[in-house]
Amino acid sequence: MSTVNDPVFASKMMGDGIAIKPQEQGPVKVYAPQSGQMSVVADTGHAYGLTTNNGVELLIHIGIDTVSLKGQGFKVIVKPGQTVQKGDLLGEFDATVLKAANLDDTVMVIVTNSKNYQRIESEPNQSIQSGAALLAIQGRPEMTTATAS
């Protein structure tokens, strides 16, 4: 997170997490990293809030300053309050639209209630595959994981 090109995210002011740089161009699908309830679904499609079944509050934020696109290049699949299962499609975005607008397409998965946990870990500079573990979150006292899809 500390290398993200945005001071709010890089400082972890919103919480700790992981930044993912998509490799594909064109449509990029965004899946639920864990089962839970959608607490926030931005009309613009650039951000999703998910409260997992075990209380982890995740923010999935697509790109930097992408709210300025007003939904262009984004497709929202879920609704606020909807229950989702790990691996369910939340939405998608077109990375070429973000690039054409000179916007950073980094996807951030942030634990917004990070202060409730002893430790949040990720593997830096690793290729992320669908279904792979994104974060290890050590709570008080259990350990849980969020996975990439």
Residue, then its C-alpha position, 0 to 999 in steps of 0.5 A: m500500500s505504501t507505494v500507491n500513487d495517492p497519499v491517503f491510500a499510501s499513508k494507510m489512513m483508510g486502513d492497511g491492505i494490498a494494492i493490485k496492478p491489473q495486467e489485462q487490458g479491456p474488461v477486468k472482473v472484480y470478485a468478492p474476496q470473502s463472503g459477507q454483505m455489501s455495505v457500500v456500492a458506489d453508483t459510479g462502480h469505482a468502490y465497493g464496501l464488504t463486511t465479511n461474515n466474521g466482521v472484517e470491513l473491506l473496501i475495494h477501491i478501483g483506481i485513483d481519482t476514478v470517481s471523476l469518470k462518473g461511471q464510464g467504463f464501469k459495470v456494477i453487478v451488486k447492490p448495497g445490502q446484498t449478501v455475496q459469497k466468496g468469488d461472486l462477481l461484484g462488477e467490472f471495469d474497462a482498464t483501457v478507459l482508465k488508461a485513456a483518461n490517464l488514470d491509475d488502474t491500481v485496485m486497492v483492497i483495504v481493511t478499513n477496520s484495521k485497528n481491530y486486528q493485531r496484524i494484516e499481511s500480504e506478499p509484496n510484488q507477487s502475481i495474484q491469481s484468482g482464488a489466491a490468498l490476498l491478505a492474512i488478517q490476525g485478529r483477537p485471537e483468530m486468523t482469517t484470509a481474504t482471497a483474490s478472485 
